[in-house]
């Protein structure tokens, strides 16, 4: 599955959401490194320049620079990056956004929550997913998580 320590990226422009996410990660009992970006352009630049690729990217759709959807498309169109697990993490849960990210190759779509306990559960669930199974059996019924 995963190595002893997960390398996780978060692309989120809202300061409060970044802090909530970081606090929730600190409460989840896993070993990890978390790198946070406040825009899509910096995220993509990091991915292209870094020798160490993340295990999971939590990607907000509505971020400045390159949007989350543009980042996702760039990741999936790059042979070096295309197998990274991408969890869309967004307040937007309209059918169009969910469908676009599903088609673009996101592994899972998570509706943001302001509830700390729910966010910890989401993070725990996502980091313990068997991503091989999710990728092989991806369908719209198991694509979106909302607590």
N, CA, C and O of each residue as an XYZ file, in Angstrom:
588
protein
N       0.837     -1.184      0.000
C       0.000      0.000      0.000
C       0.878      1.242      0.000
O       1.416      1.599     -1.048
N       1.043      1.910      1.128
C       1.846      3.124      1.214
C       3.102      2.870      2.030
O       3.154      1.925      2.817
N       4.110      3.707      1.847
C       5.291      3.612      2.707
C       4.944      4.054      4.130
O       3.808      4.428      4.421
N       5.932      4.004      4.993
C       5.706      4.337      6.398
C       5.228      5.780      6.589
O       4.443      6.055      7.496
N       5.690      6.690      5.752
C       5.323      8.102      5.886
C       4.726      8.600      4.569
O       5.369      8.525      3.522
N       3.508      9.105      4.629
C       2.831      9.614      3.435
C       3.316     11.017      3.094
O       3.560     11.838      3.979
N       3.450     11.273      1.822
C       3.789     12.609      1.324
C       2.504     13.152      0.692
O       2.042     12.641     -0.328
N       1.932     14.194      1.309
C       0.625     14.707      0.914
C       0.725     16.177      0.548
O       1.416     16.953      1.209
N       0.018     16.550     -0.525
C      -0.057     17.948     -0.941
C      -1.500     18.416     -0.808
O      -2.443     17.660     -1.040
N      -1.645     19.677     -0.431
C      -2.951     20.323     -0.374
C      -2.866     21.618     -1.163
O      -1.984     22.441     -0.921
N      -3.778     21.798     -2.102
C      -3.894     23.064     -2.835
C      -5.200     23.710     -2.396
O      -6.287     23.274     -2.772
N      -5.068     24.762     -1.589
C      -6.226     25.427     -0.983
C      -5.891     26.896     -0.758
O      -4.877     27.213     -0.137
N      -6.731     27.788     -1.254
C      -6.446     29.220     -1.133
C      -7.055     29.866      0.104
O      -6.643     30.966      0.473
N      -8.015     29.229      0.755
C      -8.664     29.802      1.924
C      -7.847     29.489      3.181
O      -7.628     28.322      3.507
N      -7.404     30.520      3.875
C      -6.550     30.365      5.054
C      -7.223     29.531      6.133
O      -6.597     28.637      6.703
N      -8.494     29.809      6.421
C      -9.205     29.056      7.455
C      -9.318     27.575      7.093
O      -9.140     26.710      7.951
N      -9.614     27.283      5.828
C      -9.711     25.887      5.386
C      -8.358     25.189      5.466
O      -8.286     24.014      5.823
N      -7.283     25.906      5.136
C      -5.935     25.315      5.244
C      -5.630     24.962      6.698
O      -5.126     23.875      6.982
N      -5.932     25.876      7.615
C      -5.664     25.626      9.037
C      -6.509     24.472      9.569
O      -6.005     23.629     10.311
N      -7.779     24.425      9.201
C      -8.657     23.340      9.623
C      -8.133     22.004      9.110
O      -8.091     21.022      9.851
N      -7.739     21.969      7.851
C      -7.218     20.754      7.240
C      -5.944     20.302      7.958
O      -5.789     19.124      8.278
N      -5.037     21.246      8.208
C      -3.777     20.920      8.876
C      -4.028     20.420     10.306
O      -3.408     19.447     10.736
N      -4.921     21.071     11.035
C      -5.258     20.622     12.386
C      -5.875     19.226     12.368
O      -5.560     18.394     13.219
N      -6.748     18.971     11.404
C      -7.366     17.648     11.294
C      -6.318     16.587     10.991
O      -6.361     15.495     11.558
N      -5.380     16.895     10.105
C      -4.316     15.947      9.797
C      -3.474     15.651     11.031
O      -3.053     14.514     11.244
N      -3.231     16.677     11.843
C      -2.446     16.474     13.057
C      -3.143     15.543     14.039
O      -2.477     14.890     14.843
N      -4.471     15.470     13.992
C      -5.230     14.597     14.888
C      -5.387     13.171     14.364
O      -5.702     12.261     15.131
N      -5.172     12.973     13.074
C      -5.287     11.639     12.484
C      -3.976     10.907     12.755
O      -2.895     11.471     12.586
N      -4.077      9.679     13.166
C      -2.900      8.914     13.597
C      -2.167      8.271     12.418
O      -2.184      7.051     12.255
N      -1.528      9.105     11.602
C      -0.683      8.616     10.515
C       0.588      9.448     10.495
O       0.619     10.575     10.989
N       1.623      8.881      9.923
C       2.862      9.630      9.732
C       2.804     10.239      8.342
O       2.504      9.558      7.362
N       3.093     11.526      8.273
C       2.939     12.218      7.002
C       3.816     13.461      6.949
O       4.284     13.974      7.966
N       4.016     13.920      5.727
C       4.497     15.277      5.489
C       3.397     15.942      4.675
O       2.822     15.331      3.774
N       3.114     17.185      4.995
C       2.060     17.927      4.310
C       2.650     19.215      3.786
O       3.196     20.019      4.541
N       2.536     19.401      2.489
C       2.961     20.648      1.864
C       1.712     21.321      1.319
O       0.906     20.698      0.628
N       1.562     22.610      1.641
C       0.348     23.337      1.287
C       0.672     24.438      0.275
O       1.649     25.173      0.412
N      -0.176     24.523     -0.734
C      -0.066     25.554     -1.769
C      -1.347     26.369     -1.757
O      -2.434     25.830     -1.551
N      -1.212     27.686     -1.981
C      -2.416     28.516     -2.001
C      -2.884     28.835     -3.415
O      -3.800     29.634     -3.604
N      -2.250     28.205     -4.416
C      -2.701     28.377     -5.803
C      -2.257     27.187     -6.645
O      -1.339     26.450     -6.282
N      -2.926     27.023     -7.764
C      -2.651     25.886     -8.635
C      -1.339     25.977     -9.387
O      -0.706     24.957     -9.664
N      -0.929     27.178     -9.717
C       0.328     27.348    -10.460
C       1.520     26.856     -9.656
O       2.396     26.181    -10.196
N       1.562     27.190     -8.360
C       2.661     26.736     -7.507
C       2.629     25.224     -7.312
O       3.676     24.579     -7.265
N       1.431     24.661     -7.199
C       1.303     23.211     -7.072
C       1.907     22.513     -8.284
O       2.728     21.608     -8.137
N       1.507     22.926     -9.467
C       1.992     22.291    -10.694
C       3.497     22.491    -10.856
O       4.202     21.568    -11.265
N       3.990     23.676    -10.543
C       5.440     23.927    -10.623
C       6.184     22.990     -9.679
O       7.220     22.438    -10.050
N       5.672     22.802     -8.466
C       6.290     21.883     -7.509
C       6.325     20.463     -8.079
O       7.354     19.789     -8.017
N       5.208     20.018     -8.627
C       5.138     18.660     -9.175
C       6.154     18.447    -10.300
O       6.761     17.381    -10.397
N       6.333     19.446    -11.134
C       7.283     19.328    -12.241
C       8.733     19.379    -11.770
O       9.607     18.762    -12.380
N       8.994     20.117    -10.680
C      10.367     20.330    -10.218
C      10.832     19.345     -9.154
O      12.035     19.159     -8.975
N       9.905     18.714     -8.447
C      10.268     17.876     -7.309
C      10.698     16.480     -7.751
O      10.142     15.907     -8.688
N      11.690     15.956     -7.059
C      12.109     14.568     -7.291
C      11.211     13.594     -6.544
O      11.129     12.420     -6.904
N      10.534     14.081     -5.499
C       9.666     13.230     -4.682
C       8.212     13.568     -5.006
O       7.755     14.685     -4.767
N       7.505     12.601     -5.545
C       6.102     12.815     -5.880
C       5.221     12.470     -4.687
O       5.559     11.588     -3.898
N       4.103     13.157     -4.555
C       3.201     12.876     -3.428
C       2.444     11.569     -3.638
O       2.317     11.070     -4.756
N       1.948     11.035     -2.533
C       1.075      9.869     -2.597
C      -0.354     10.305     -2.888
O      -1.086      9.632     -3.612
N      -0.744     11.451     -2.309
C      -2.103     11.976     -2.482
C      -2.030     13.498     -2.603
O      -1.261     14.161     -1.908
N      -2.855     14.030     -3.507
C      -3.049     15.477     -3.608
C      -4.507     15.766     -3.270
O      -5.415     15.209     -3.887
N      -4.728     16.639     -2.287
C      -6.057     17.165     -2.008
C      -6.145     18.487     -2.759
O      -5.385     19.414     -2.482
N      -7.066     18.572     -3.701
C      -7.086     19.665     -4.664
C      -8.425     20.387     -4.653
O      -9.456     19.809     -4.996
N      -8.402     21.655     -4.256
C      -9.593     22.493     -4.313
C      -9.816     22.904     -5.775
O      -8.852     23.185     -6.487
N     -11.042     22.943     -6.214
C     -11.333     23.337     -7.594
C     -11.184     24.827     -7.821
O     -10.711     25.255     -8.874
N     -11.584     25.619     -6.842
C     -11.628     27.070     -7.007
C     -10.410     27.726     -6.365
O     -10.507     28.365     -5.317
N      -9.275     27.555     -7.011
C      -8.037     28.170     -6.526
C      -7.491     29.099     -7.606
O      -7.727     28.885     -8.795
N      -6.766     30.125     -7.188
C      -6.203     31.059     -8.176
C      -5.051     30.440     -8.963
O      -4.578     29.344     -8.664
N      -4.623     31.176     -9.970
C      -3.573     30.664    -10.864
C      -4.227     29.659    -11.788
O      -5.152     29.998    -12.526
N      -3.761     28.446    -11.755
C      -4.436     27.368    -12.485
C      -5.542     26.834    -11.585
O      -5.324     26.597    -10.397
N      -6.722     26.646    -12.151
C      -7.829     26.098    -11.362
C      -7.531     24.647    -11.006
O      -6.625     24.030    -11.565
N      -8.300     24.120    -10.079
C      -8.136     22.721     -9.718
C      -8.344     21.794    -10.901
O      -7.620     20.811    -11.053
N      -9.327     22.096    -11.741
C      -9.577     21.264    -12.916
C      -8.398     21.336    -13.888
O      -8.004     20.315    -14.451
N      -7.838     22.511    -14.087
C      -6.665     22.644    -14.963
C      -5.474     21.868    -14.403
O      -4.737     21.225    -15.150
N      -5.291     21.934    -13.086
C      -4.210     21.172    -12.450
C      -4.424     19.674    -12.653
O      -3.497     18.950    -13.016
N      -5.645     19.218    -12.417
C      -5.970     17.801    -12.583
C      -5.686     17.347    -14.010
O      -5.083     16.293    -14.215
N      -6.110     18.125    -14.989
C      -5.883     17.761    -16.385
C      -4.393     17.705    -16.707
O      -3.945     16.815    -17.430
N      -3.625     18.654    -16.173
C      -2.185     18.658    -16.405
C      -1.517     17.448    -15.752
O      -0.604     16.855    -16.326
N      -1.968     17.089    -14.564
C      -1.428     15.914    -13.875
C      -1.722     14.651    -14.678
O      -0.828     13.832    -14.892
N      -2.936     14.491    -15.113
C      -3.324     13.267    -15.840
C      -2.710     13.183    -17.239
O      -2.589     12.091    -17.794
N      -2.325     14.314    -17.807
C      -1.714     14.314    -19.142
C      -0.198     14.221    -19.103
O       0.448     14.287    -20.149
N       0.383     14.069    -17.918
C       1.829     13.981    -17.772
C       2.187     12.557    -17.359
O       1.723     12.082    -16.323
N       2.999     11.877    -18.149
C       3.298     10.469    -17.885
C       3.967     10.253    -16.526
O       3.792      9.196    -15.919
N       4.713     11.212    -16.049
C       5.386     11.088    -14.756
C       4.415     11.292    -13.586
O       4.620     10.723    -12.513
N       3.369     12.089    -13.778
C       2.463     12.461    -12.698
C       1.131     11.721    -12.716
O       0.412     11.730    -11.717
N       0.795     11.093    -13.811
C      -0.572     10.616    -14.049
C      -1.096      9.595    -13.040
O      -2.309      9.431    -12.909
N      -0.204      8.908    -12.327
C      -0.661      7.885    -11.384
C      -0.802      8.384     -9.951
O      -1.116      7.600     -9.055
N      -0.574      9.673     -9.719
C      -0.751     10.236     -8.378
C      -2.249     10.231     -8.044
O      -3.077     10.588     -8.882
N      -2.587      9.828     -6.823
C      -3.982      9.853     -6.379
C      -4.394     11.293     -6.118
O      -3.724     12.016     -5.381
N      -5.509     11.705     -6.733
C      -5.998     13.071     -6.588
C      -7.399     13.041     -5.990
O      -8.327     12.457     -6.549
N      -7.519     13.689     -4.839
C      -8.807     13.833     -4.167
C      -9.252     15.281     -4.329
O      -8.630     16.189     -3.778
N     -10.317     15.497     -5.078
C     -10.878     16.839     -5.201
C     -11.530     17.163     -3.862
O     -12.258     16.346     -3.298
N     -11.260     18.365     -3.364
C     -11.732     18.789     -2.053
C     -12.327     20.184     -2.228
O     -11.596     21.175     -2.259
N     -13.660     20.261     -2.341
C     -14.263     21.523     -2.762
C     -15.624     21.759     -2.125
O     -16.341     20.817     -1.787
N     -15.969     23.040     -1.966
C     -17.312     23.400     -1.502
C     -18.323     23.192     -2.621
O     -19.503     22.950     -2.366
N     -17.861     23.286     -3.846
C     -18.724     23.151     -5.014
C     -19.036     21.671     -5.238
O     -18.132     20.855     -5.420
N     -20.320     21.342     -5.221
C     -20.679     19.941     -5.450
C     -21.796     19.817     -6.480
O     -22.584     18.872     -6.447
N     -21.855     20.795     -7.405
C     -22.887     20.694     -8.439
C     -22.519     19.567     -9.404
O     -21.356     19.181     -9.515
N     -23.510     19.061    -10.081
C     -23.315     17.914    -10.966
C     -22.265     18.163    -12.042
O     -21.521     17.252    -12.407
N     -22.201     19.387    -12.549
C     -21.230     19.708    -13.597
C     -19.804     19.567    -13.088
O     -18.971     18.953    -13.756
N     -19.507     20.123    -11.921
C     -18.159     20.038    -11.350
C     -17.775     18.596    -11.048
O     -16.661     18.166    -11.348
N     -18.698     17.859    -10.457
C     -18.425     16.467    -10.131
C     -18.168     15.677    -11.415
O     -17.214     14.904    -11.488
N     -19.009     15.868    -12.418
C     -18.864     15.154    -13.692
C     -17.552     15.505    -14.388
O     -16.860     14.616    -14.883
N     -17.201     16.796    -14.431
C     -15.964     17.223    -15.094
C     -14.734     16.592    -14.443
O     -13.824     16.138    -15.137
N     -14.710     16.566    -13.122
C     -13.540     16.003    -12.444
C     -13.509     14.485    -12.561
O     -12.434     13.889    -12.625
N     -14.668     13.862    -12.590
C     -14.743     12.412    -12.805
C     -14.152     12.068    -14.169
O     -13.315     11.173    -14.286
N     -14.593     12.782    -15.189
C     -14.119     12.546    -16.563
C     -12.631     12.862    -16.688
O     -11.911     12.180    -17.417
N     -12.164     13.899    -15.977
C     -10.757     14.311    -16.055
C      -9.819     13.359    -15.309
O      -8.601     13.437    -15.464
N     -10.387     12.465    -14.503
C      -9.550     11.443    -13.883
C      -9.273     11.591    -12.403
O      -8.346     10.960    -11.895
N     -10.053     12.413    -11.682
C      -9.875     12.476    -10.228
C     -10.222     11.111     -9.640
O     -11.052     10.386    -10.187
N      -9.585     10.770     -8.532
C      -9.862      9.486     -7.899
C     -11.097      9.538     -7.011
O     -11.820      8.550     -6.878
N     -11.334     10.710     -6.396
C     -12.461     10.845     -5.484
C     -12.820     12.320     -5.364
O     -11.965     13.187     -5.544
N     -14.064     12.602     -5.063
C     -14.548     13.975     -4.919
C     -15.099     14.118     -3.511
O     -16.014     13.392     -3.122
N     -14.548     15.047     -2.749
C     -14.951     15.249     -1.363
C     -15.600     16.618     -1.222
O     -15.009     17.642     -1.565
N     -16.822     16.616     -0.712
C     -17.504     17.879     -0.408
C     -16.935     18.406      0.893
O     -16.935     17.712      1.909
N     -16.443     19.657      0.857
C     -15.859     20.273      2.052
C     -16.862     20.321      3.189
O     -18.069     20.463      2.998
N     -16.304     20.196      4.368
C     -17.093     20.348      5.578
C     -16.355     21.283      6.523
O     -15.124     21.295      6.557
N     -17.090     22.051      7.272
C     -16.483     22.905      8.288
C     -16.439     22.202      9.637
O     -15.939     22.753     10.618
N     -16.966     20.978      9.680
C     -17.020     20.198     10.895
C     -15.700     19.458     11.086
O     -15.323     18.630     10.256
N     -15.002     19.753     12.173
C     -13.674     19.201     12.423
C     -13.692     17.671     12.522
O     -12.831     17.007     11.945
N     -14.654     17.114     13.239
C     -14.749     15.660     13.396
C     -14.994     14.985     12.053
O     -14.387     13.956     11.755
N     -15.879     15.555     11.244
C     -16.165     14.993      9.925
C     -14.935     15.067      9.027
O     -14.655     14.134      8.274
N     -14.203     16.173      9.104
C     -12.995     16.313      8.289
C     -11.949     15.281      8.681
O     -11.297     14.711      7.807
N     -11.775     15.027      9.970
C     -10.835     13.992     10.409
C     -11.239     12.626      9.860
O     -10.384     11.847      9.440
N     -12.534     12.337      9.862
C     -13.037     11.062      9.325
C     -12.753     10.984      7.829
O     -12.315      9.947      7.332
N     -12.998     12.065      7.118
C     -12.724     12.097      5.676
C     -11.253     11.833      5.415
O     -10.909     10.992      4.584
N     -10.385     12.541      6.113
C      -8.942     12.375      5.908
C      -8.527     10.943      6.205
O      -7.791     10.336      5.428
N      -8.993     10.401      7.321
C      -8.658      9.028      7.678
C      -9.135      8.055      6.601
O      -8.394      7.161      6.193
N     -10.368      8.232      6.146
C     -10.908      7.356      5.100
C     -10.080      7.446      3.828
O      -9.743      6.425      3.229
N      -9.752      8.657      3.417
C      -9.033      8.850      2.149
C      -7.623      8.275      2.210
O      -7.186      7.628      1.258
N      -6.904      8.495      3.302
C      -5.522      7.991      3.355
C      -5.466      6.480      3.527
O      -4.420      5.875      3.292
N      -6.571      5.858      3.934
C      -6.579      4.406      4.089
C      -7.264      3.679      2.929
O      -7.407      2.457      2.961
N      -7.676      4.411      1.928
C      -8.296      3.792      0.754
C      -7.260      2.959      0.004
O      -6.100      3.353     -0.116
N      -7.687      1.822     -0.491
C      -6.853      1.044     -1.396
C      -7.053      1.658     -2.779
O      -8.005      1.317     -3.481
N      -6.157      2.563     -3.171
C      -6.327      3.351     -4.398
C      -6.329      2.487     -5.647
O      -6.943      2.862     -6.645
N      -5.664      1.348     -5.622
C      -5.694      0.458     -6.789
C      -7.125      0.003     -7.050
O      -7.579     -0.019     -8.194
N      -7.833     -0.359     -5.982
C      -9.217     -0.784     -6.116
C     -10.089      0.355     -6.620
O     -10.914      0.161     -7.513
N      -9.911      1.536     -6.052
C     -10.734      2.687     -6.441
C     -10.506      3.016     -7.913
O     -11.460      3.296     -8.639
N      -9.255      2.984     -8.356
C      -8.956      3.283     -9.754
C      -9.552      2.240    -10.677
O     -10.116      2.580    -11.717
N      -9.432      0.964    -10.306
C      -9.968     -0.108    -11.150
C     -11.487     -0.136    -11.162
O     -12.096     -0.433    -12.190
N     -12.109      0.176    -10.014
C     -13.558      0.073     -9.907
C     -14.249      1.421     -9.849
O     -15.345      1.530     -9.298
N     -13.629      2.448    -10.409
C     -14.173      3.797    -10.307
C     -15.526      3.896    -10.999
O     -15.676      3.557    -12.173
N     -16.506      4.371    -10.234
C     -17.812      4.656    -10.816
C     -18.415      5.834    -10.064
O     -17.920      6.225     -9.007
N     -19.449      6.376    -10.595
C     -20.031      7.590    -10.030
C     -20.619      7.368     -8.635
O     -20.691      8.308     -7.843
N     -21.036      6.144     -8.327
C     -21.634      5.876     -7.025
C     -20.625      5.984     -5.887
O     -20.982      6.409     -4.788
N     -19.368      5.605     -6.133
C     -18.370      5.673     -5.063
C     -17.393      6.825     -5.259
O     -16.366      6.880     -4.582
N     -17.692      7.745     -6.172
C     -16.777      8.832     -6.493
C     -16.854      9.986     -5.499
O     -15.827     10.596     -5.200
N     -18.028     10.301     -4.983
C     -18.197     11.476     -4.133
C     -18.424     11.076     -2.673
O     -19.226     10.196     -2.362
N     -17.681     11.761     -1.785
C     -17.846     11.588     -0.345
C     -18.396     12.897      0.209
O     -17.879     13.976     -0.078
N     -19.443     12.782      1.002
C     -20.007     13.968      1.642
C     -20.461     13.571      3.031
O     -21.236     12.627      3.183
N     -19.988     14.281      4.053
C     -20.364     13.994      5.445
C     -21.202     15.108      5.991
O     -21.619     15.056      7.148
